Amino acid sequence: MRKVAVIGAGITGIQAALDLSKHGIEVHLIEKEPYIGGHVAQLGRIFPTGDWSACILASKINEVLRAPGITLHTMTEVTGLEGEPGNFTLHLRKHPRFVDIDKCTGCCTCSDVCPVELYNEFDAGLGVRKAIYKPYNEAAPIAAIRDSDHCINCNLCFDACPNDAVLRNDEDGIADLSIQGICSVVVSTGYRMYDPRNEPRYRYLTMPDVITSLEFERMISPGGPTGGEVRRLSNGKIPKSIVFVQCVGSRNIAVGRNFCSAVCCMYTIKNAGLVKEKYGDSINVTILKAETRAYGKDYQEYNHRIKKTYEIKVLRCTPGSIEYGEGNRMRIVAEKVKKGFPETPIVVLEPELVVLAVGMAPSKDVESISRIMGLDRSSVDGFFCPNEQVLDPTGTPRPGIYIAGTAIAPKDINDCVNQAEAVSMKAFVDAYSD
């Protein structure tokens, strides 16, 4: 059977793998994390439909796990590529899970007895996990992961597991493997969130009630660390006022990011609407932005509908630094950039919670993948460069290597899925062109 490798098992990689599998291609789906689903798994509702991301993602993940033509490699990184189109050899390094994936049923009995508590990366650091854990309840594969770096070797998980699935350090380890006969490779390595600490004026991690949009997504999600309740990190109380600050890490030449992240305006208006839907007038919501960029179909209508329905206040202004004012309250001074709102050009706000709409940045492994695959990167944003933005948006200078999704540029879920379908057909043509 003809083979295609898909690197990255977010929504783009999953869709590409499913499309290829349905056309009779053997797919090796490679993911560096312990679970698949990428950033979409961290979201609650998605715009503009308001559907739960878990519902959409769960069906696709189940298809991947059931598909006979898809081999899933989690906790695996790419270390090398040799050969030529139609006959590549891909070298991989699989990191240990320290749990037998065939025996583990995901019952989490091991987690219940583990005494070690750590920040949960899946919850963007807001929640906690154990040294042996599942990132979230619906994680796939369902097997737990034992964090050997933080395990204190108390042996409680070994005794608690009813299936003897927990492995000791000498029973699992790093394994190098190679996959031969690969016709083409699809790179869908996704993105990471911009670190707002690069802009000290926002006081991220200095003021406890300044959080990122991803942290807010986890907070407002029913499966998140607060059970879907919006809370201030300083005292655990529901805030009376929230300010969403747009374009943090986007369209800012001063920090070397003079591009738009494409999704921030829409996920901010979505989250503002969710707050008003849940809490009504008990929370005052304000959005600070320069302008609205609604890229997708019906996005502008969605934006207007949410603002009108919930009477959300939007100030077109340039926010200054976040400081402490009287009574140790947060204070934001913003300069209005367009007439039509307050009479004064200066606006002073005292929110109890600030949410930074952070943009997208290239994934952490973009440099290694670029070197291994021989891919070019944009000098503007650092993402992978396609052959031609309009005529060949998923092609690369190296035949047989394709790119898709947010590995190329910031984009929304719909565009990622559409691009995955396009790139899978290119890989399919390669596989059957002898």
C-alpha positions in Angstrom: 0.0 0.0 0.0 1.2 3.5 -0.8 2.2 5.6 2.2 2.0 9.3 3.2 3.3 10.8 6.4 1.4 13.6 8.1 3.4 15.6 10.6 1.2 17.2 13.2 -2.2 15.9 14.5 -4.1 19.0 15.0 -7.3 19.7 13.1 -5.4 20.1 9.8 -3.4 16.9 10.2 -6.4 14.9 11.3 -8.5 16.0 8.3 -5.7 15.3 5.9 -5.1 11.9 7.3 -8.8 11.0 7.2 -9.1 12.1 3.5 -6.1 10.1 2.5 -7.2 7.1 4.4 -10.6 7.1 2.7 -8.8 7.0 -0.7 -6.8 3.9 0.2 -3.6 5.5 1.3 -1.7 4.2 4.3 -1.1 7.2 6.6 1.4 7.7 9.4 0.1 10.4 11.6 2.9 11.9 13.7 2.3 14.0 16.8 4.9 15.3 19.4 2.3 15.7 22.2 0.8 12.8 24.1 -2.7 13.5 22.6 -4.1 14.6 19.3 -6.4 17.5 18.5 -4.0 20.4 18.9 -5.3 23.8 20.0 -8.9 23.1 18.9 -9.1 20.6 21.8 -8.5 23.5 24.2 -11.4 25.6 22.9 -15.0 25.8 24.1 -17.4 27.1 21.5 -16.1 28.1 18.1 -17.2 31.0 15.9 -19.4 31.7 14.0 -21.7 28.7 14.6 -21.3 28.5 18.4 -20.8 24.8 18.2 -18.8 23.0 20.9 -15.3 22.2 19.5 -15.3 19.0 21.5 -18.3 17.7 19.5 -16.7 18.5 16.2 -13.3 17.2 17.1 -14.5 14.0 18.9 -16.1 12.6 15.7 -12.9 13.1 13.7 -10.7 11.7 16.4 -12.8 8.6 16.7 -12.6 8.2 12.9 -8.8 8.4 13.2 -8.6 5.8 15.9 -10.9 3.4 14.0 -9.4 3.9 10.6 -7.5 0.7 9.6 -5.2 2.7 7.3 -4.0 5.3 9.8 -1.1 4.5 12.1 -0.9 7.0 15.0 2.5 8.0 16.5 2.1 10.1 19.6 5.0 11.6 21.6 7.1 11.3 18.5 9.3 13.8 16.7 10.8 13.9 13.3 14.6 13.6 13.3 15.4 13.2 9.6 14.3 12.7 6.0 16.1 10.9 3.2 15.3 9.9 -0.3 13.3 11.4 -3.1 9.6 11.9 -3.9 7.8 8.6 -4.1 10.4 6.9 -1.9 11.2 8.9 1.2 12.5 7.5 4.4 11.4 9.3 7.5 13.3 9.0 10.7 11.4 9.4 14.0 12.2 9.4 17.7 9.5 8.2 20.0 9.6 9.4 23.6 8.4 7.1 26.5 4.9 7.4 27.9 5.7 5.0 30.8 2.2 3.6 30.4 1.3 0.6 28.3 -1.1 2.1 25.8 -2.6 -1.3 25.0 -3.4 -2.1 28.7 -4.5 1.3 30.0 -8.2 2.0 29.9 -8.0 5.6 31.0 -9.7 5.0 34.3 -7.4 7.5 36.0 -7.1 5.4 39.2 -3.4 6.1 39.1 -4.0 9.8 39.0 -6.3 9.7 42.0 -3.6 8.2 44.2 -0.7 10.3 42.9 0.4 12.9 45.5 2.3 15.2 43.1 0.5 18.2 41.7 1.8 20.3 38.8 0.5 23.0 36.4 -1.6 21.5 33.6 -0.2 22.6 30.3 -3.5 21.8 28.6 -5.3 24.3 30.9 -2.7 26.9 30.0 -1.3 26.7 33.5 -4.6 27.6 35.2 -5.4 24.0 36.3 -3.3 21.3 37.9 -2.5 17.7 37.0 -0.7 14.9 38.6 2.7 13.3 37.8 0.7 10.5 36.1 -2.3 12.0 34.2 -4.5 12.4 31.2 -4.4 16.0 29.8 -8.2 16.1 29.8 -11.0 13.6 30.2 -11.6 13.1 26.4 -8.0 12.9 25.5 -7.1 10.5 22.7 -5.4 8.1 23.0 -7.1 7.4 26.3 -4.0 6.1 28.0 -2.4 8.1 30.8 1.1 9.5 30.7 3.6 9.2 33.6 5.8 12.3 33.9 9.1 10.7 34.9 10.8 14.1 35.4 8.4 14.9 38.3 7.6 11.5 39.5 8.8 10.9 43.1 8.7 7.1 42.7 6.2 6.6 45.6 5.0 3.5 43.7 1.3 4.3 44.5 0.3 4.3 40.9 1.9 0.9 40.2 -0.2 -0.6 43.1 -3.4 1.2 42.1 -3.5 0.3 38.4 -5.9 -2.7 38.0 -4.4 -3.6 34.6 -0.6 -3.3 35.5 -0.3 -0.7 32.7 2.1 1.6 34.5 5.7 1.0 33.4 8.9 1.7 35.4 11.8 3.7 34.0 13.7 0.6 32.8 10.6 -0.8 31.1 10.2 2.1 28.6 12.5 4.5 26.9 13.4 6.5 23.8 13.0 4.5 20.6 14.3 5.5 17.2 12.5 4.2 14.1 12.3 4.7 10.4 9.4 4.5 7.9 10.4 3.6 4.4 8.6 4.0 1.1 6.8 7.2 1.8 5.4 8.8 -1.3 5.0 12.3 0.2 4.9 14.3 3.4 2.3 16.7 4.7 3.6 19.2 7.2 0.8 20.6 9.5 2.8 21.5 12.6 0.4 24.3 13.6 1.3 27.2 15.8 1.9 28.4 19.3 0.4 31.4 21.1 2.4 34.6 21.2 4.0 35.4 24.6 2.7 38.8 25.8 5.7 39.1 28.2 7.4 40.5 25.1 5.3 43.6 25.6 5.9 44.6 29.3 3.3 47.3 29.2 0.6 44.7 29.5 2.0 43.4 32.8 1.3 39.7 32.0 2.4 37.4 34.8 3.1 40.5 36.9 -0.6 41.3 37.6 -2.6 38.2 38.4 -5.8 39.5 36.8 -4.2 40.0 33.4 -4.6 36.7 31.4 -4.4 35.6 27.8 -7.2 34.6 25.5 -6.2 31.0 25.7 -6.4 31.1 29.5 -9.8 32.7 29.2 -10.9 29.9 26.8 -10.0 27.3 29.3 -11.6 29.2 32.1 -14.9 29.6 30.3 -15.0 26.0 29.1 -17.2 23.7 31.1 -14.4 21.2 31.2 -11.9 23.8 32.3 -10.2 24.4 35.7 -13.1 26.6 36.9 -15.9 24.6 35.5 -16.9 27.3 33.1 -17.0 30.1 35.6 -15.1 33.4 34.9 -12.9 34.1 37.9 -10.3 36.6 39.0 -7.0 34.9 39.7 -6.2 37.3 42.5 -9.2 36.4 44.7 -11.3 33.7 42.9 -14.3 36.1 42.7 -16.4 36.8 39.6 -15.2 40.1 38.0 -17.6 43.0 37.7 -15.9 44.3 34.6 -13.7 42.7 31.9 -11.6 44.5 29.3 -10.5 42.6 26.2 -7.4 44.1 24.6 -6.9 43.4 20.9 -3.8 43.0 18.7 -1.4 41.8 21.4 1.5 40.4 19.3 -0.2 41.3 16.0 0.2 44.3 13.7 3.0 45.7 15.9 6.2 46.6 14.1 7.9 47.4 17.4 8.0 43.7 18.4 8.7 42.5 14.9 5.1 41.3 14.2 3.6 43.5 11.6 1.0 40.9 10.5 -2.6 40.2 11.5 -3.3 36.9 13.3 -6.7 36.6 11.5 -8.7 35.1 14.3 -8.3 37.5 17.3 -11.2 39.8 16.5 -13.6 37.0 16.0 -12.7 34.9 19.1 -12.8 38.1 21.2 -16.3 39.0 20.2 -17.3 35.4 20.7 -15.9 35.3 24.2 -17.5 38.7 25.0 -20.8 37.4 23.9 -20.4 34.2 26.0 -19.8 36.4 29.1 -22.9 38.5 28.5 -24.9 35.4 27.7 -23.9 33.8 31.0 -23.7 36.7 33.3 -25.9 39.4 31.7 -25.5 42.9 33.1 -23.7 41.8 36.2 -20.4 42.0 34.2 -19.5 45.0 32.2 -17.6 44.1 29.0 -15.5 46.5 26.9 -13.3 45.7 23.9 -10.3 47.9 23.0 -9.3 47.6 19.4 -8.0 49.6 16.4 -10.4 48.1 14.0 -12.3 44.9 13.2 -10.9 42.4 10.7 -13.5 39.7 9.8 -11.9 37.4 7.2 -14.4 34.5 6.8 -17.8 34.1 5.4 -20.6 35.6 7.5 -18.0 36.7 10.1 -18.8 40.4 9.8 -22.5 39.6 10.3 -21.7 37.5 13.3 -19.6 40.3 14.8 -22.5 42.9 14.3 -25.1 40.4 15.7 -23.1 39.7 18.9 -22.4 43.4 19.5 -26.0 44.4 18.9 -27.6 41.5 20.9 -25.5 42.0 24.0 -24.8 45.8 23.7 -21.1 45.2 24.0 -19.0 48.4 24.2 -16.3 48.6 21.7 -13.7 51.4 21.9 -11.5 52.1 18.9 -8.4 53.2 20.6 -4.8 52.6 21.4 -4.4 51.2 24.9 -1.5 52.3 27.0 0.2 50.4 29.8 -1.7 48.6 32.6 -1.0 50.0 36.0 -2.3 50.0 39.5 -4.4 53.0 40.4 -6.2 54.1 43.5 -7.3 51.3 45.9 -4.8 49.0 44.1 -7.2 48.7 41.2 -6.0 48.0 37.7 -6.0 51.1 35.4 -5.8 51.3 31.6 -5.5 54.7 29.9 -6.4 54.5 26.2 -6.2 57.1 23.4 -9.2 57.2 21.1 -8.3 56.8 17.5 -11.8 57.4 15.9 -14.6 59.8 16.8 -18.0 58.6 17.8 -17.5 57.3 21.3 -16.6 59.4 24.4 -16.2 63.1 23.8 -12.7 63.1 25.3 -9.9 61.5 23.3 -8.6 59.9 26.5 -10.4 57.0 28.1 -9.6 55.7 31.6 -10.8 52.2 32.5 -10.6 50.3 35.8 -11.3 46.6 34.9 -11.2 43.8 37.4 -10.1 41.3 34.7 -8.0 42.0 31.5 -8.0 39.5 28.7 -5.2 39.9 26.1 -6.1 38.7 22.6 -2.7 37.2 21.8 -1.9 36.3 18.2 -0.4 33.2 16.6 3.3 32.5 16.3 5.2 29.7 14.5 5.4 26.4 16.4 8.4 25.7 18.6 9.8 23.1 16.2 9.5 25.2 13.1 13.3 25.6 12.8 14.0 21.9 13.1 11.3 20.9 10.6 12.4 23.6 8.2 16.0 22.3 8.3 15.0 18.6 8.0 12.4 19.1 5.2 14.3 21.8 3.4 11.5 24.4 3.7 11.7 28.1 3.4 10.4 30.4 6.1 8.9 33.9 5.7 11.2 36.8 6.8 8.0 38.6 7.9 6.3 36.2 10.2 8.5 33.1 10.5 5.9 30.7 9.2 6.6 28.3 6.3 6.5 29.8 2.8 4.4 28.2 0.1 5.5 27.9 -3.5 3.1 30.5 -4.6 0.5 32.2 -2.3 -2.3 32.1 -4.9 -1.6 29.3 -7.4 0.1 26.8 -5.1 -0.6 27.7 -1.5 0.3 24.3 -0.1 3.3 23.5 -2.3 7.0 23.9 -1.4 10.2 24.1 -3.4 10.9 20.5 -2.5 8.8 18.1 -4.6 6.7 15.7 -2.5 6.7 17.9 0.6 3.5 19.9 1.3 2.4 22.4 4.0 -1.0 23.2 5.3 -3.0 25.0 8.0 -1.5 27.3 10.5 2.0 26.0 9.7 1.8 28.5 6.7 0.1 31.5 8.3 -2.6 32.3 10.9 -6.0 31.1 9.9 -9.3 29.9 11.4 -10.6 26.3 11.7 -12.6 26.4 8.5 -9.6 27.5 6.4 -7.4 24.8 8.1 -9.9 22.1 7.2 -10.3 23.3 3.6 -6.5 23.4 3.2 -6.2 19.9 4.6 -8.6 18.6 2.0 -6.6 20.4 -0.8 -3.2 19.1 0.4 -4.5 15.5 0.8 -5.5 15.4 -2.8 -2.0 16.6 -3.8 -0.5 13.8 -1.7 -2.9 11.3 -3.2 -1.9 12.3 -6.8 1.7 11.8 -5.8 1.0 8.4 -4.4 -0.6 7.1 -7.6 1.6 8.8 -10.1 4.1 6.1 -11.1 
